[in-house]
Amino acid sequence: MASNVNVLCPNGRRQTVKVSPNTRILEVIEIVCKKQKFNADDYNLKHQRTILDVQVPFRYANLINNAKLELVKADVSRSLSGSTMVALQLSTGERLQHSFDSTISLWDILQHWEGQSSDR
């Protein structure tokens, strides 16, 4: 069952977005930012005085139908930066762990471990 949310943008415009119960808050931010030509990594959604978690589906965000949300500048950008711990479980039971930059691709991670396994 789809519903609508009304988002107030920093430029004073309002944007209506149709959402389903499984639509993530981040998707709403991306839709609004795309239509208003903003960078989605720099914004969050706020309902009343609460910043919404971007990974939560709409149904678990405790929002009502036709909720009025506000697009606000994020304190910290969600851009792809930082490091991520990746673990690989092999069929032999061995577990490989390494910290990688979050901008690296899965292929590069696998090649990293392929190079290490040939050294053994």
Jmol script that loads the backbone (N, CA, C; Angstrom):
load data "model"
ATOM      1  N   MET A   1       0.840  -1.163   0.000  1.00  0.00           N
ATOM      2  CA  MET A   1       0.000   0.000   0.000  1.00  0.00           C
ATOM      3  C   MET A   1       0.895   1.239   0.000  1.00  0.00           C
ATOM      4  N   ALA A   2       0.801   2.017  -1.030  1.00  0.00           N
ATOM      5  CA  ALA A   2       1.650   3.196  -1.171  1.00  0.00           C
ATOM      6  C   ALA A   2       1.022   4.394  -0.467  1.00  0.00           C
ATOM      7  N   SER A   3       1.888   5.293  -0.029  1.00  0.00           N
ATOM      8  CA  SER A   3       1.429   6.532   0.584  1.00  0.00           C
ATOM      9  C   SER A   3       2.331   7.659   0.098  1.00  0.00           C
ATOM     10  N   ASN A   4       2.000   8.851   0.484  1.00  0.00           N
ATOM     11  CA  ASN A   4       2.763  10.018   0.063  1.00  0.00           C
ATOM     12  C   ASN A   4       3.385  10.698   1.276  1.00  0.00           C
ATOM     13  N   VAL A   5       4.574  11.249   1.066  1.00  0.00           N
ATOM     14  CA  VAL A   5       5.195  12.099   2.076  1.00  0.00           C
ATOM     15  C   VAL A   5       5.506  13.433   1.419  1.00  0.00           C
ATOM     16  N   ASN A   6       5.401  14.473   2.194  1.00  0.00           N
ATOM     17  CA  ASN A   6       5.651  15.819   1.723  1.00  0.00           C
ATOM     18  C   ASN A   6       6.965  16.277   2.336  1.00  0.00           C
ATOM     19  N   VAL A   7       7.942  16.638   1.491  1.00  0.00           N
ATOM     20  CA  VAL A   7       9.275  17.016   1.959  1.00  0.00           C
ATOM     21  C   VAL A   7       9.505  18.495   1.671  1.00  0.00           C
ATOM     22  N   LEU A   8       9.831  19.237   2.737  1.00  0.00           N
ATOM     23  CA  LEU A   8      10.192  20.647   2.606  1.00  0.00           C
ATOM     24  C   LEU A   8      11.692  20.735   2.349  1.00  0.00           C
ATOM     25  N   CYS A   9      12.074  21.336   1.235  1.00  0.00           N
ATOM     26  CA  CYS A   9      13.479  21.426   0.842  1.00  0.00           C
ATOM     27  C   CYS A   9      14.097  22.723   1.368  1.00  0.00           C
ATOM     28  N   PRO A  10      15.439  22.770   1.454  1.00  0.00           N
ATOM     29  CA  PRO A  10      16.107  23.987   1.938  1.00  0.00           C
ATOM     30  C   PRO A  10      15.850  25.217   1.075  1.00  0.00           C
ATOM     31  N   ASN A  11      15.506  25.013  -0.193  1.00  0.00           N
ATOM     32  CA  ASN A  11      15.246  26.155  -1.068  1.00  0.00           C
ATOM     33  C   ASN A  11      13.800  26.651  -0.962  1.00  0.00           C
ATOM     34  N   GLY A  12      13.031  26.109   0.005  1.00  0.00           N
ATOM     35  CA  GLY A  12      11.669  26.569   0.236  1.00  0.00           C
ATOM     36  C   GLY A  12      10.612  25.837  -0.562  1.00  0.00           C
ATOM     37  N   ARG A  13      11.025  24.976  -1.457  1.00  0.00           N
ATOM     38  CA  ARG A  13      10.067  24.223  -2.266  1.00  0.00           C
ATOM     39  C   ARG A  13       9.641  22.959  -1.538  1.00  0.00           C
ATOM     40  N   ARG A  14       8.469  22.482  -1.883  1.00  0.00           N
ATOM     41  CA  ARG A  14       7.959  21.233  -1.327  1.00  0.00           C
ATOM     42  C   ARG A  14       7.965  20.170  -2.413  1.00  0.00           C
ATOM     43  N   GLN A  15       8.310  18.966  -2.028  1.00  0.00           N
ATOM     44  CA  GLN A  15       8.375  17.856  -2.968  1.00  0.00           C
ATOM     45  C   GLN A  15       7.547  16.709  -2.393  1.00  0.00           C
ATOM     46  N   THR A  16       6.594  16.197  -3.161  1.00  0.00           N
ATOM     47  CA  THR A  16       5.795  15.059  -2.741  1.00  0.00           C
ATOM     48  C   THR A  16       6.409  13.801  -3.332  1.00  0.00           C
ATOM     49  N   VAL A  17       6.603  12.799  -2.473  1.00  0.00           N
ATOM     50  CA  VAL A  17       7.218  11.544  -2.901  1.00  0.00           C
ATOM     51  C   VAL A  17       6.284  10.403  -2.545  1.00  0.00           C
ATOM     52  N   LYS A  18       6.031   9.529  -3.513  1.00  0.00           N
ATOM     53  CA  LYS A  18       5.203   8.348  -3.275  1.00  0.00           C
ATOM     54  C   LYS A  18       6.113   7.247  -2.737  1.00  0.00           C
ATOM     55  N   VAL A  19       5.743   6.682  -1.590  1.00  0.00           N
ATOM     56  CA  VAL A  19       6.564   5.653  -0.955  1.00  0.00           C
ATOM     57  C   VAL A  19       5.729   4.414  -0.675  1.00  0.00           C
ATOM     58  N   SER A  20       6.397   3.282  -0.651  1.00  0.00           N
ATOM     59  CA  SER A  20       5.774   2.027  -0.230  1.00  0.00           C
ATOM     60  C   SER A  20       6.289   1.707   1.168  1.00  0.00           C
ATOM     61  N   PRO A  21       5.722   0.734   1.837  1.00  0.00           N
ATOM     62  CA  PRO A  21       6.206   0.406   3.188  1.00  0.00           C
ATOM     63  C   PRO A  21       7.673  -0.022   3.219  1.00  0.00           C
ATOM     64  N   ASN A  22       8.177  -0.581   2.134  1.00  0.00           N
ATOM     65  CA  ASN A  22       9.559  -1.061   2.091  1.00  0.00           C
ATOM     66  C   ASN A  22      10.547  -0.024   1.575  1.00  0.00           C
ATOM     67  N   THR A  23      10.089   1.150   1.200  1.00  0.00           N
ATOM     68  CA  THR A  23      10.980   2.205   0.715  1.00  0.00           C
ATOM     69  C   THR A  23      11.843   2.700   1.871  1.00  0.00           C
ATOM     70  N   ARG A  24      13.137   2.705   1.675  1.00  0.00           N
ATOM     71  CA  ARG A  24      14.050   3.182   2.714  1.00  0.00           C
ATOM     72  C   ARG A  24      14.069   4.702   2.719  1.00  0.00           C
ATOM     73  N   ILE A  25      14.359   5.255   3.874  1.00  0.00           N
ATOM     74  CA  ILE A  25      14.424   6.711   4.028  1.00  0.00           C
ATOM     75  C   ILE A  25      15.482   7.287   3.089  1.00  0.00           C
ATOM     76  N   LEU A  26      16.586   6.561   2.898  1.00  0.00           N
ATOM     77  CA  LEU A  26      17.642   7.018   1.990  1.00  0.00           C
ATOM     78  C   LEU A  26      17.112   7.162   0.567  1.00  0.00           C
ATOM     79  N   GLU A  27      16.220   6.274   0.142  1.00  0.00           N
ATOM     80  CA  GLU A  27      15.644   6.375  -1.201  1.00  0.00           C
ATOM     81  C   GLU A  27      14.812   7.645  -1.342  1.00  0.00           C
ATOM     82  N   VAL A  28      14.089   8.012  -0.291  1.00  0.00           N
ATOM     83  CA  VAL A  28      13.301   9.242  -0.320  1.00  0.00           C
ATOM     84  C   VAL A  28      14.239  10.436  -0.464  1.00  0.00           C
ATOM     85  N   ILE A  29      15.336  10.429   0.297  1.00  0.00           N
ATOM     86  CA  ILE A  29      16.319  11.516   0.206  1.00  0.00           C
ATOM     87  C   ILE A  29      16.875  11.597  -1.211  1.00  0.00           C
ATOM     88  N   GLU A  30      17.213  10.447  -1.788  1.00  0.00           N
ATOM     89  CA  GLU A  30      17.787  10.433  -3.140  1.00  0.00           C
ATOM     90  C   GLU A  30      16.791  10.941  -4.177  1.00  0.00           C
ATOM     91  N   ILE A  31      15.528  10.584  -4.048  1.00  0.00           N
ATOM     92  CA  ILE A  31      14.511  11.036  -5.002  1.00  0.00           C
ATOM     93  C   ILE A  31      14.356  12.548  -4.929  1.00  0.00           C
ATOM     94  N   VAL A  32      14.226  13.076  -3.715  1.00  0.00           N
ATOM     95  CA  VAL A  32      14.045  14.521  -3.542  1.00  0.00           C
ATOM     96  C   VAL A  32      15.277  15.275  -4.040  1.00  0.00           C
ATOM     97  N   CYS A  33      16.459  14.801  -3.666  1.00  0.00           N
ATOM     98  CA  CYS A  33      17.686  15.491  -4.073  1.00  0.00           C
ATOM     99  C   CYS A  33      17.885  15.450  -5.585  1.00  0.00           C
ATOM    100  N   LYS A  34      17.493  14.356  -6.206  1.00  0.00           N
ATOM    101  CA  LYS A  34      17.614  14.263  -7.659  1.00  0.00           C
ATOM    102  C   LYS A  34      16.700  15.279  -8.340  1.00  0.00           C
ATOM    103  N   LYS A  35      15.482  15.403  -7.838  1.00  0.00           N
ATOM    104  CA  LYS A  35      14.532  16.350  -8.439  1.00  0.00           C
ATOM    105  C   LYS A  35      14.920  17.800  -8.167  1.00  0.00           C
ATOM    106  N   GLN A  36      15.533  18.076  -7.016  1.00  0.00           N
ATOM    107  CA  GLN A  36      15.911  19.437  -6.660  1.00  0.00           C
ATOM    108  C   GLN A  36      17.366  19.763  -7.008  1.00  0.00           C
ATOM    109  N   LYS A  37      18.066  18.773  -7.579  1.00  0.00           N
ATOM    110  CA  LYS A  37      19.473  18.927  -7.987  1.00  0.00           C
ATOM    111  C   LYS A  37      20.399  19.226  -6.800  1.00  0.00           C
ATOM    112  N   PHE A  38      20.207  18.460  -5.704  1.00  0.00           N
ATOM    113  CA  PHE A  38      21.078  18.520  -4.533  1.00  0.00           C
ATOM    114  C   PHE A  38      21.913  17.260  -4.488  1.00  0.00           C
ATOM    115  N   ASN A  39      22.987  17.280  -3.717  1.00  0.00           N
ATOM    116  CA  ASN A  39      23.803  16.090  -3.488  1.00  0.00           C
ATOM    117  C   ASN A  39      23.187  15.319  -2.316  1.00  0.00           C
ATOM    118  N   ALA A  40      22.708  14.113  -2.560  1.00  0.00           N
ATOM    119  CA  ALA A  40      21.993  13.331  -1.546  1.00  0.00           C
ATOM    120  C   ALA A  40      22.876  12.973  -0.351  1.00  0.00           C
ATOM    121  N   ASP A  41      24.192  12.912  -0.536  1.00  0.00           N
ATOM    122  CA  ASP A  41      25.094  12.558   0.568  1.00  0.00           C
ATOM    123  C   ASP A  41      25.165  13.649   1.634  1.00  0.00           C
ATOM    124  N   ASP A  42      24.759  14.850   1.285  1.00  0.00           N
ATOM    125  CA  ASP A  42      24.886  15.984   2.198  1.00  0.00           C
ATOM    126  C   ASP A  42      23.619  16.287   2.986  1.00  0.00           C
ATOM    127  N   TYR A  43      22.561  15.468   2.828  1.00  0.00           N
ATOM    128  CA  TYR A  43      21.283  15.789   3.446  1.00  0.00           C
ATOM    129  C   TYR A  43      20.709  14.616   4.238  1.00  0.00           C
ATOM    130  N   ASN A  44      19.887  14.956   5.224  1.00  0.00           N
ATOM    131  CA  ASN A  44      19.115  14.002   6.017  1.00  0.00           C
ATOM    132  C   ASN A  44      17.665  14.441   6.008  1.00  0.00           C
ATOM    133  N   LEU A  45      16.779  13.537   6.439  1.00  0.00           N
ATOM    134  CA  LEU A  45      15.378  13.883   6.609  1.00  0.00           C
ATOM    135  C   LEU A  45      15.074  14.048   8.082  1.00  0.00           C
ATOM    136  N   LYS A  46      14.296  15.069   8.380  1.00  0.00           N
ATOM    137  CA  LYS A  46      13.923  15.342   9.759  1.00  0.00           C
ATOM    138  C   LYS A  46      12.405  15.353   9.854  1.00  0.00           C
ATOM    139  N   HIS A  47      11.881  14.668  10.872  1.00  0.00           N
ATOM    140  CA  HIS A  47      10.454  14.694  11.168  1.00  0.00           C
ATOM    141  C   HIS A  47      10.296  15.313  12.543  1.00  0.00           C
ATOM    142  N   GLN A  48       9.599  16.428  12.600  1.00  0.00           N
ATOM    143  CA  GLN A  48       9.488  17.248  13.808  1.00  0.00           C
ATOM    144  C   GLN A  48      10.895  17.615  14.263  1.00  0.00           C
ATOM    145  N   ARG A  49      11.435  17.041  15.327  1.00  0.00           N
ATOM    146  CA  ARG A  49      12.793  17.396  15.754  1.00  0.00           C
ATOM    147  C   ARG A  49      13.744  16.220  15.677  1.00  0.00           C
ATOM    148  N   THR A  50      13.344  15.154  15.017  1.00  0.00           N
ATOM    149  CA  THR A  50      14.135  13.928  14.984  1.00  0.00           C
ATOM    150  C   THR A  50      14.706  13.680  13.596  1.00  0.00           C
ATOM    151  N   ILE A  51      16.015  13.449  13.531  1.00  0.00           N
ATOM    152  CA  ILE A  51      16.660  13.051  12.279  1.00  0.00           C
ATOM    153  C   ILE A  51      16.366  11.570  12.077  1.00  0.00           C
ATOM    154  N   LEU A  52      15.871  11.210  10.903  1.00  0.00           N
ATOM    155  CA  LEU A  52      15.496   9.826  10.622  1.00  0.00           C
ATOM    156  C   LEU A  52      16.705   8.997  10.212  1.00  0.00           C
ATOM    157  N   ASP A  53      16.715   7.740  10.617  1.00  0.00           N
ATOM    158  CA  ASP A  53      17.762   6.804  10.229  1.00  0.00           C
ATOM    159  C   ASP A  53      17.574   6.458   8.761  1.00  0.00           C
ATOM    160  N   VAL A  54      18.598   6.660   7.948  1.00  0.00           N
ATOM    161  CA  VAL A  54      18.469   6.486   6.497  1.00  0.00           C
ATOM    162  C   VAL A  54      18.335   5.032   6.071  1.00  0.00           C
ATOM    163  N   GLN A  55      18.711   4.081   6.906  1.00  0.00           N
ATOM    164  CA  GLN A  55      18.651   2.669   6.532  1.00  0.00           C
ATOM    165  C   GLN A  55      17.322   2.014   6.882  1.00  0.00           C
ATOM    166  N   VAL A  56      16.466   2.708   7.600  1.00  0.00           N
ATOM    167  CA  VAL A  56      15.200   2.141   8.055  1.00  0.00           C
ATOM    168  C   VAL A  56      14.161   2.213   6.946  1.00  0.00           C
ATOM    169  N   PRO A  57      13.400   1.124   6.731  1.00  0.00           N
ATOM    170  CA  PRO A  57      12.270   1.214   5.796  1.00  0.00           C
ATOM    171  C   PRO A  57      11.206   2.164   6.331  1.00  0.00           C
ATOM    172  N   PHE A  58      10.433   2.713   5.440  1.00  0.00           N
ATOM    173  CA  PHE A  58       9.427   3.705   5.798  1.00  0.00           C
ATOM    174  C   PHE A  58       8.456   3.178   6.863  1.00  0.00           C
ATOM    175  N   ARG A  59       8.107   1.894   6.789  1.00  0.00           N
ATOM    176  CA  ARG A  59       7.132   1.333   7.730  1.00  0.00           C
ATOM    177  C   ARG A  59       7.641   1.324   9.171  1.00  0.00           C
ATOM    178  N   TYR A  60       8.960   1.273   9.365  1.00  0.00           N
ATOM    179  CA  TYR A  60       9.529   1.238  10.711  1.00  0.00           C
ATOM    180  C   TYR A  60      10.016   2.599  11.197  1.00  0.00           C
ATOM    181  N   ALA A  61       9.763   3.636  10.433  1.00  0.00           N
ATOM    182  CA  ALA A  61      10.226   4.969  10.802  1.00  0.00           C
ATOM    183  C   ALA A  61       9.208   5.715  11.670  1.00  0.00           C
ATOM    184  N   ASN A  62       8.090   5.070  12.002  1.00  0.00           N
ATOM    185  CA  ASN A  62       7.028   5.671  12.825  1.00  0.00           C
ATOM    186  C   ASN A  62       6.492   6.966  12.223  1.00  0.00           C
ATOM    187  N   LEU A  63       6.287   6.935  10.903  1.00  0.00           N
ATOM    188  CA  LEU A  63       5.735   8.092  10.211  1.00  0.00           C
ATOM    189  C   LEU A  63       4.314   7.780   9.756  1.00  0.00           C
ATOM    190  N   ILE A  64       3.463   8.771   9.748  1.00  0.00           N
ATOM    191  CA  ILE A  64       2.085   8.594   9.319  1.00  0.00           C
ATOM    192  C   ILE A  64       1.967   8.877   7.826  1.00  0.00           C
ATOM    193  N   ASN A  65       0.833   8.498   7.250  1.00  0.00           N
ATOM    194  CA  ASN A  65       0.555   8.815   5.858  1.00  0.00           C
ATOM    195  C   ASN A  65       0.502  10.331   5.700  1.00  0.00           C
ATOM    196  N   ASN A  66       1.009  10.828   4.605  1.00  0.00           N
ATOM    197  CA  ASN A  66       1.095  12.264   4.323  1.00  0.00           C
ATOM    198  C   ASN A  66       1.952  12.997   5.357  1.00  0.00           C
ATOM    199  N   ALA A  67       2.975  12.326   5.858  1.00  0.00           N
ATOM    200  CA  ALA A  67       3.869  12.947   6.834  1.00  0.00           C
ATOM    201  C   ALA A  67       4.604  14.123   6.198  1.00  0.00           C
ATOM    202  N   LYS A  68       4.837  15.135   6.981  1.00  0.00           N
ATOM    203  CA  LYS A  68       5.587  16.302   6.506  1.00  0.00           C
ATOM    204  C   LYS A  68       7.008  16.201   7.050  1.00  0.00           C
ATOM    205  N   LEU A  69       7.946  16.058   6.132  1.00  0.00           N
ATOM    206  CA  LEU A  69       9.351  15.901   6.483  1.00  0.00           C
ATOM    207  C   LEU A  69      10.127  17.112   6.001  1.00  0.00           C
ATOM    208  N   GLU A  70      11.299  17.289   6.563  1.00  0.00           N
ATOM    209  CA  GLU A  70      12.149  18.409   6.173  1.00  0.00           C
ATOM    210  C   GLU A  70      13.512  17.877   5.752  1.00  0.00           C
ATOM    211  N   LEU A  71      13.992  18.326   4.619  1.00  0.00           N
ATOM    212  CA  LEU A  71      15.318  17.969   4.136  1.00  0.00           C
ATOM    213  C   LEU A  71      16.303  18.963   4.743  1.00  0.00           C
ATOM    214  N   VAL A  72      17.226  18.459   5.569  1.00  0.00           N
ATOM    215  CA  VAL A  72      18.175  19.329   6.264  1.00  0.00           C
ATOM    216  C   VAL A  72      19.600  18.907   5.932  1.00  0.00           C
ATOM    217  N   LYS A  73      20.513  19.871   6.034  1.00  0.00           N
ATOM    218  CA  LYS A  73      21.932  19.573   5.824  1.00  0.00           C
ATOM    219  C   LYS A  73      22.411  18.600   6.888  1.00  0.00           C
ATOM    220  N   ALA A  74      23.151  17.587   6.471  1.00  0.00           N
ATOM    221  CA  ALA A  74      23.690  16.598   7.407  1.00  0.00           C
ATOM    222  C   ALA A  74      24.923  17.170   8.090  1.00  0.00           C
ATOM    223  N   ASP A  75      25.107  16.814   9.367  1.00  0.00           N
ATOM    224  CA  ASP A  75      26.306  17.231  10.090  1.00  0.00           C
ATOM    225  C   ASP A  75      27.540  16.573   9.492  1.00  0.00           C
ATOM    226  N   VAL A  76      27.390  15.297   9.121  1.00  0.00           N
ATOM    227  CA  VAL A  76      28.477  14.525   8.525  1.00  0.00           C
ATOM    228  C   VAL A  76      27.971  13.959   7.211  1.00  0.00           C
ATOM    229  N   SER A  77      28.729  14.132   6.151  1.00  0.00           N
ATOM    230  CA  SER A  77      28.346  13.626   4.847  1.00  0.00           C
ATOM    231  C   SER A  77      28.396  12.102   4.822  1.00  0.00           C
ATOM    232  N   ARG A  78      27.480  11.489   4.082  1.00  0.00           N
ATOM    233  CA  ARG A  78      27.453  10.036   3.935  1.00  0.00           C
ATOM    234  C   ARG A  78      28.316   9.558   2.765  1.00  0.00           C
ATOM    235  N   SER A  79      29.129  10.434   2.223  1.00  0.00           N
ATOM    236  CA  SER A  79      29.938  10.060   1.071  1.00  0.00           C
ATOM    237  C   SER A  79      30.818   8.863   1.405  1.00  0.00           C
ATOM    238  N   LEU A  80      31.212   8.189   0.377  1.00  0.00           N
ATOM    239  CA  LEU A  80      31.985   6.967   0.550  1.00  0.00           C
ATOM    240  C   LEU A  80      33.404   7.282   0.992  1.00  0.00           C
ATOM    241  N   SER A  81      33.621   7.276   2.275  1.00  0.00           N
ATOM    242  CA  SER A  81      34.956   7.493   2.798  1.00  0.00           C
ATOM    243  C   SER A  81      35.095   6.692   4.067  1.00  0.00           C
ATOM    244  N   GLY A  82      36.321   6.437   4.443  1.00  0.00           N
ATOM    245  CA  GLY A  82      36.563   5.640   5.637  1.00  0.00           C
ATOM    246  C   GLY A  82      36.977   4.229   5.252  1.00  0.00           C
ATOM    247  N   SER A  83      37.055   3.388   6.252  1.00  0.00           N
ATOM    248  CA  SER A  83      37.462   2.013   5.980  1.00  0.00           C
ATOM    249  C   SER A  83      36.401   1.046   6.485  1.00  0.00           C
ATOM    250  N   THR A  84      36.425  -0.143   5.907  1.00  0.00           N
ATOM    251  CA  THR A  84      35.469  -1.182   6.229  1.00  0.00           C
ATOM    252  C   THR A  84      36.208  -2.482   6.452  1.00  0.00           C
ATOM    253  N   MET A  85      35.838  -3.208   7.493  1.00  0.00           N
ATOM    254  CA  MET A  85      36.436  -4.512   7.758  1.00  0.00           C
ATOM    255  C   MET A  85      35.675  -5.555   6.936  1.00  0.00           C
ATOM    256  N   VAL A  86      36.420  -6.346   6.160  1.00  0.00           N
ATOM    257  CA  VAL A  86      35.827  -7.387   5.327  1.00  0.00           C
ATOM    258  C   VAL A  86      36.413  -8.717   5.749  1.00  0.00           C
ATOM    259  N   ALA A  87      35.543  -9.720   5.906  1.00  0.00           N
ATOM    260  CA  ALA A  87      35.979 -11.064   6.278  1.00  0.00           C
ATOM    261  C   ALA A  87      35.531 -12.035   5.197  1.00  0.00           C
ATOM    262  N   LEU A  88      36.390 -12.986   4.872  1.00  0.00           N
ATOM    263  CA  LEU A  88      36.100 -13.998   3.861  1.00  0.00           C
ATOM    264  C   LEU A  88      36.312 -15.368   4.483  1.00  0.00           C
ATOM    265  N   GLN A  89      35.243 -16.182   4.488  1.00  0.00           N
ATOM    266  CA  GLN A  89      35.310 -17.533   5.039  1.00  0.00           C
ATOM    267  C   GLN A  89      35.585 -18.492   3.883  1.00  0.00           C
ATOM    268  N   LEU A  90      36.704 -19.211   3.959  1.00  0.00           N
ATOM    269  CA  LEU A  90      37.078 -20.157   2.918  1.00  0.00           C
ATOM    270  C   LEU A  90      36.451 -21.521   3.176  1.00  0.00           C
ATOM    271  N   SER A  91      36.400 -22.362   2.162  1.00  0.00           N
ATOM    272  CA  SER A  91      35.816 -23.704   2.308  1.00  0.00           C
ATOM    273  C   SER A  91      36.653 -24.578   3.239  1.00  0.00           C
ATOM    274  N   THR A  92      37.922 -24.242   3.429  1.00  0.00           N
ATOM    275  CA  THR A  92      38.795 -25.003   4.335  1.00  0.00           C
ATOM    276  C   THR A  92      38.539 -24.644   5.795  1.00  0.00           C
ATOM    277  N   GLY A  93      37.711 -23.640   6.034  1.00  0.00           N
ATOM    278  CA  GLY A  93      37.435 -23.197   7.391  1.00  0.00           C
ATOM    279  C   GLY A  93      38.276 -22.003   7.800  1.00  0.00           C
ATOM    280  N   GLU A  94      39.267 -21.669   6.980  1.00  0.00           N
ATOM    281  CA  GLU A  94      40.109 -20.512   7.280  1.00  0.00           C
ATOM    282  C   GLU A  94      39.316 -19.231   7.050  1.00  0.00           C
ATOM    283  N   ARG A  95      39.569 -18.248   7.884  1.00  0.00           N
ATOM    284  CA  ARG A  95      38.865 -16.964   7.789  1.00  0.00           C
ATOM    285  C   ARG A  95      39.888 -15.858   7.561  1.00  0.00           C
ATOM    286  N   LEU A  96      39.712 -15.123   6.459  1.00  0.00           N
ATOM    287  CA  LEU A  96      40.595 -14.015   6.124  1.00  0.00           C
ATOM    288  C   LEU A  96      39.901 -12.705   6.481  1.00  0.00           C
ATOM    289  N   GLN A  97      40.616 -11.811   7.175  1.00  0.00           N
ATOM    290  CA  GLN A  97      40.075 -10.512   7.527  1.00  0.00           C
ATOM    291  C   GLN A  97      41.082  -9.429   7.170  1.00  0.00           C
ATOM    292  N   HIS A  98      40.545  -8.323   6.678  1.00  0.00           N
ATOM    293  CA  HIS A  98      41.410  -7.194   6.357  1.00  0.00           C
ATOM    294  C   HIS A  98      40.540  -5.934   6.308  1.00  0.00           C
ATOM    295  N   SER A  99      41.132  -4.804   6.612  1.00  0.00           N
ATOM    296  CA  SER A  99      40.440  -3.529   6.537  1.00  0.00           C
ATOM    297  C   SER A  99      40.736  -2.892   5.178  1.00  0.00           C
ATOM    298  N   PHE A 100      39.686  -2.488   4.472  1.00  0.00           N
ATOM    299  CA  PHE A 100      39.810  -1.889   3.146  1.00  0.00           C
ATOM    300  C   PHE A 100      39.155  -0.518   3.136  1.00  0.00           C
ATOM    301  N   ASP A 101      39.620   0.336   2.236  1.00  0.00           N
ATOM    302  CA  ASP A 101      38.981   1.617   2.010  1.00  0.00           C
ATOM    303  C   ASP A 101      37.580   1.346   1.455  1.00  0.00           C
ATOM    304  N   SER A 102      36.582   2.092   1.879  1.00  0.00           N
ATOM    305  CA  SER A 102      35.209   1.804   1.470  1.00  0.00           C
ATOM    306  C   SER A 102      34.937   2.118   0.003  1.00  0.00           C
ATOM    307  N   THR A 103      35.865   2.761  -0.692  1.00  0.00           N
ATOM    308  CA  THR A 103      35.669   3.042  -2.110  1.00  0.00           C
ATOM    309  C   THR A 103      36.180   1.919  -3.000  1.00  0.00           C
ATOM    310  N   ILE A 104      36.828   0.909  -2.430  1.00  0.00           N
ATOM    311  CA  ILE A 104      37.396  -0.183  -3.211  1.00  0.00           C
ATOM    312  C   ILE A 104      36.286  -1.141  -3.649  1.00  0.00           C
ATOM    313  N   SER A 105      36.461  -1.758  -4.811  1.00  0.00           N
ATOM    314  CA  SER A 105      35.438  -2.665  -5.331  1.00  0.00           C
ATOM    315  C   SER A 105      35.643  -4.076  -4.780  1.00  0.00           C
ATOM    316  N   LEU A 106      34.600  -4.875  -4.883  1.00  0.00           N
ATOM    317  CA  LEU A 106      34.666  -6.262  -4.432  1.00  0.00           C
ATOM    318  C   LEU A 106      35.723  -7.030  -5.222  1.00  0.00           C
ATOM    319  N   TRP A 107      35.848  -6.745  -6.492  1.00  0.00           N
ATOM    320  CA  TRP A 107      36.838  -7.421  -7.329  1.00  0.00           C
ATOM    321  C   TRP A 107      38.260  -7.145  -6.819  1.00  0.00           C
ATOM    322  N   ASP A 108      38.529  -5.901  -6.459  1.00  0.00           N
ATOM    323  CA  ASP A 108      39.848  -5.551  -5.936  1.00  0.00           C
ATOM    324  C   ASP A 108      40.125  -6.252  -4.606  1.00  0.00           C
ATOM    325  N   ILE A 109      39.093  -6.415  -3.782  1.00  0.00           N
ATOM    326  CA  ILE A 109      39.256  -7.134  -2.518  1.00  0.00           C
ATOM    327  C   ILE A 109      39.610  -8.593  -2.779  1.00  0.00           C
ATOM    328  N   LEU A 110      38.913  -9.226  -3.706  1.00  0.00           N
ATOM    329  CA  LEU A 110      39.200 -10.622  -4.030  1.00  0.00           C
ATOM    330  C   LEU A 110      40.596 -10.778  -4.628  1.00  0.00           C
ATOM    331  N   GLN A 111      41.002  -9.829  -5.451  1.00  0.00           N
ATOM    332  CA  GLN A 111      42.357  -9.888  -6.009  1.00  0.00           C
ATOM    333  C   GLN A 111      43.407  -9.705  -4.921  1.00  0.00           C
ATOM    334  N   HIS A 112      43.125  -8.898  -3.922  1.00  0.00           N
ATOM    335  CA  HIS A 112      44.038  -8.729  -2.797  1.00  0.00           C
ATOM    336  C   HIS A 112      44.280 -10.072  -2.119  1.00  0.00           C
ATOM    337  N   TRP A 113      43.211 -10.819  -1.846  1.00  0.00           N
ATOM    338  CA  TRP A 113      43.353 -12.099  -1.173  1.00  0.00           C
ATOM    339  C   TRP A 113      43.921 -13.178  -2.091  1.00  0.00           C
ATOM    340  N   GLU A 114      43.670 -13.067  -3.387  1.00  0.00           N
ATOM    341  CA  GLU A 114      44.262 -14.022  -4.322  1.00  0.00           C
ATOM    342  C   GLU A 114      45.785 -13.869  -4.336  1.00  0.00           C
ATOM    343  N   GLY A 115      46.257 -12.622  -4.283  1.00  0.00           N
ATOM    344  CA  GLY A 115      47.699 -12.372  -4.231  1.00  0.00           C
ATOM    345  C   GLY A 115      48.314 -12.890  -2.951  1.00  0.00           C
ATOM    346  N   GLN A 116      47.604 -12.811  -1.845  1.00  0.00           N
ATOM    347  CA  GLN A 116      48.125 -13.300  -0.573  1.00  0.00           C
ATOM    348  C   GLN A 116      48.155 -14.830  -0.526  1.00  0.00           C
ATOM    349  N   SER A 117      47.154 -15.490  -1.123  1.00  0.00           N
ATOM    350  CA  SER A 117      47.098 -16.950  -1.074  1.00  0.00           C
ATOM    351  C   SER A 117      48.216 -17.574  -1.918  1.00  0.00           C
ATOM    352  N   SER A 118      48.651 -16.890  -2.971  1.00  0.00           N
ATOM    353  CA  SER A 118      49.738 -17.423  -3.790  1.00  0.00           C
ATOM    354  C   SER A 118      51.090 -17.307  -3.060  1.00  0.00           C
ATOM    355  N   ASP A 119      51.186 -16.404  -2.058  1.00  0.00           N
ATOM    356  CA  ASP A 119      52.407 -16.229  -1.310  1.00  0.00           C
ATOM    357  C   ASP A 119      52.599 -17.340  -0.282  1.00  0.00           C
ATOM    358  N   ARG A 120      51.569 -18.055   0.072  1.00  0.00           N
ATOM    359  CA  ARG A 120      51.646 -19.077   1.123  1.00  0.00           C
ATOM    360  C   ARG A 120      52.201 -20.353   0.639  1.00  0.00           C
TER     361      ARG A 120
END
end "model"
wireframe off; spacefill off
backbone 0.3
color backbone group
